[in-house]
Amino acid sequence: MSAETRTGAPVLEVDDLRISFRERAAERAAVHGLGFSVEAGETLAIVGESGCGKSLTAFALLGLLPGNARASGRVRLEGRDILGLEGEAMRRLRGTRIAMIFQEPMTALNPVLTIGAQIVEAIREHEAVSAADARTRTLSLLARVRIPDPERRFGEYPHRLSGGMRQRVVIAMALACAPAVLVADEPTTALDVTVQAEILDLIDDLRRETGMAVVLITHDLGLVAEHADRVLVMYAGRAVEAGSAAALFAAPRHPYTRALVAARPRPGSALRQRLVEIPGQVPPPGAMPPGCAFAPRCPAAEAPCRETPPPLPSVGTAAERVACLRWKDLRAPDQSPVRLGA
Amino acid sequence: MLRTNPLYGSAPDLEARPLLTVTDLAVQYRTAGGTVRAVDGVSLEVHPGETLGLVGESGCGKSTLGRAILRLVEPSRGSIRLDGRELVGLPRRALRGERRRLQMVFQDSGAALDPRWTVGRLIEEPLRVYGIGGRAERRDRVARLLADMGLPPDAAARHPHAFSGGQRQRIGIARALVLDPDLVVCDEPVSALDVSIQAQILNLLQDLQERRGVAFLFISHDLSVVEHVSDRVAVMYLGRIVETAPRDALWRAPAHPYTRTLLAAVPSPERQARRARRGVNLPDALPSPYAPPSGCHFHPRCPLAVERCRSEVPALRAFSGTAHRVACHLA
């Protein structure tokens, strides 16, 4: 997708990331030993259903976890450990080397400041530039995120803009100091489909122009196919499969990934075709089974699957991983809909 | 009692008399900012046992249209006929009789359920209101319906908050179906659900339709879901239907420029052939609903618009056969 801007060296490396919540006297684990890396100019999608820990992971990368959450493990940004950073050190990093955009752009915008003033402030907080220079840079950022008529928009308040325009403003703020990594947490989930396409195309173009790495957090497998180079699939706080986006759809390996791909309505399918269901539901955080978290819903689970969580070994190339004891025994995914399990 | 209708089975009869006929329906909201024509002269038909998908982006009026059909909001003009009987202007009492045959499922059915009631009482309530069956018979009917919904038998004694989002949606569907309606308006019924749960609910709706012959007006912003469930599809833009066609015809040969834009924007691994959407560059905001554009509402965003589109409202006319209709001067 973007071979020309990739360097091969990871800008972001996450190793054995664990996130837990203190609830009353108990410590409740939400993310269990997650590892991944992202190269410059590359988009890694982290995919999973609600509660799988994908958004928590995003927040942990930027030091934005809520007060009752704890993260351990290692997060390296451009070779520097950042997981333990606090206060001013983390804040400086957040505006300059790593930035985040959210599902609801108003979370990141101040309703009582004009959009121009907010971007100017973001620039001047991190760099000693004159007000006039910051203004010039803001206008060029607004143009770069394809906001029509930047001069006029500069003086407008966020509520005057549509959801899509607001998200463009947030992207402009994120780009203000040319970050190495952009974390996008469900950036288009609240937007209409035509607007979604434009926002994601914009992020793709900016990634190609600047060589920044993108971590795209999403529940939408359709987006992954079009906008990600590699994918990490999460289930109940763990990575279950990692690999190239193309391989994930052509030959998903983990039973959960297979079921997820097959549960989507398939374009052009015959009328009244049944979808593949995943029976049951994700176990609640307090009631994780001892073995593979997917085992209670998995049609292929056997006794060993229920004993200890499976490791995440490389299969094929180093970047392709699957956390399933039985993936080799499973037949190639059937394209016809079958009901999994009971 | 739970009717099964072998007549409809899996192929709705489009030659039969429509179950629902909506003609030139309009709904206006008066707000501080002016009058919004949320629904602006919509005509459509739903046949017995079929699913008509209604798609469009936020603010296009699709939910208002669904609510107006149940007269949860009052239309300002037009006609809604159920099996030939006019619902617009019908007094509340008389409407109640017809409402038995017309039900609704919402995006978050949980929010529409009284949290203090048990699930059994919630589902039974409509039967009581309409004085259907004795107590034992009603209980029996509720139990069988719960089983049909894939809910455990002890669900009847529990409260809605004890259930997950997917299960609450099953409860909402049970409540909508307990009176054995002919048409259920489903407003974004799976939009709040994860994909694995979404598949369960979509399969359930399909099973129920096959067993009971119920027709669905299925309102959604999600084109993949609409493609999956619909026999026919209507596309709405700023209060008007711009195109309507059988499912396969619409995806094979979309005729309205807005429909084409919408279909091209759906991200999908299967249709990954890079779309022609780059360069089209739609201005991403819908025009103000207070002052919709003249002529064809879509003309300011349309790459093909000509002078006539700015001045003359295009009628919804036959495009290919009688079933595929489009409101575009250039199609």
Contacts between the chains, C-beta under 8 A, distances in Angstrom:
chain1	res1	chain2	res2	distance
A	49	B	194	3.9
A	49	B	195	6.7
A	49	B	196	6.5
A	50	B	194	5.6
A	146	B	281	8.0
A	148	B	283	7.2
A	162	B	284	6.4
A	162	B	285	3.9
A	162	B	286	7.5
A	164	B	284	4.0
A	164	B	285	6.9
A	165	B	284	6.9
A	165	B	285	6.6
A	192	B	57	3.9
A	192	B	58	5.7
A	192	B	221	6.9
A	193	B	57	6.9
A	193	B	221	7.0
A	193	B	223	6.7
A	193	B	262	6.5
A	193	B	265	4.7
A	193	B	266	6.1
A	194	B	57	6.8
A	194	B	261	5.8
A	194	B	262	6.4
A	194	B	265	4.5
A	194	B	282	5.8
A	194	B	284	7.0
A	195	B	284	4.6
A	196	B	265	6.8
A	196	B	267	7.7
A	197	B	264	7.7
A	197	B	265	4.0
A	197	B	267	7.2
A	197	B	277	6.0
A	198	B	281	7.6
A	198	B	282	7.3
A	198	B	284	5.7
A	200	B	267	7.6
A	201	B	277	7.8
A	201	B	278	6.8
A	219	B	194	6.8
A	219	B	195	7.1
A	220	B	267	7.0
A	221	B	195	7.3
A	221	B	269	7.3
A	222	B	224	7.1
A	222	B	266	6.9
A	222	B	267	3.8
A	222	B	268	4.9
A	222	B	269	6.8
A	223	B	267	4.8
A	224	B	269	7.8
A	225	B	267	6.7
A	225	B	268	6.7
A	225	B	269	3.4
A	225	B	272	5.9
A	226	B	267	4.8
A	226	B	268	7.8
A	226	B	269	7.8
A	226	B	272	6.5
A	227	B	267	7.4
A	249	B	269	4.3
A	259	B	196	6.7
A	260	B	195	6.3
A	260	B	196	6.7
A	263	B	195	5.2
A	263	B	196	5.1
A	263	B	198	7.3
A	263	B	199	4.0
A	264	B	195	6.0
A	264	B	199	7.9
A	264	B	224	6.9
A	265	B	202	7.3
A	265	B	224	4.6
A	265	B	225	5.6
A	265	B	227	6.5
A	265	B	228	3.4
A	265	B	229	8.0
A	266	B	228	7.7
A	266	B	270	6.4
A	267	B	224	6.6
A	267	B	227	6.3
A	267	B	251	7.4
A	267	B	266	7.8
A	267	B	268	5.5
A	267	B	270	4.9
A	267	B	271	5.4
A	268	B	251	7.0
A	268	B	270	6.9
A	268	B	271	7.8
A	269	B	228	7.0
A	271	B	231	6.9
A	271	B	247	6.6
A	271	B	248	7.7
A	272	B	10	5.6
A	272	B	206	6.2
A	272	B	210	7.8
A	273	B	228	7.8
A	274	B	203	5.3
A	274	B	206	6.9
A	275	B	199	3.9
A	275	B	202	5.8
A	275	B	203	5.7
A	275	B	228	7.3
A	276	B	199	6.4
A	277	B	196	7.2
A	277	B	199	5.0
A	277	B	200	4.9
A	277	B	203	6.1
A	278	B	196	3.8
A	278	B	199	7.1
A	278	B	200	7.9
A	281	B	164	5.7
A	281	B	166	6.9
A	281	B	197	7.0
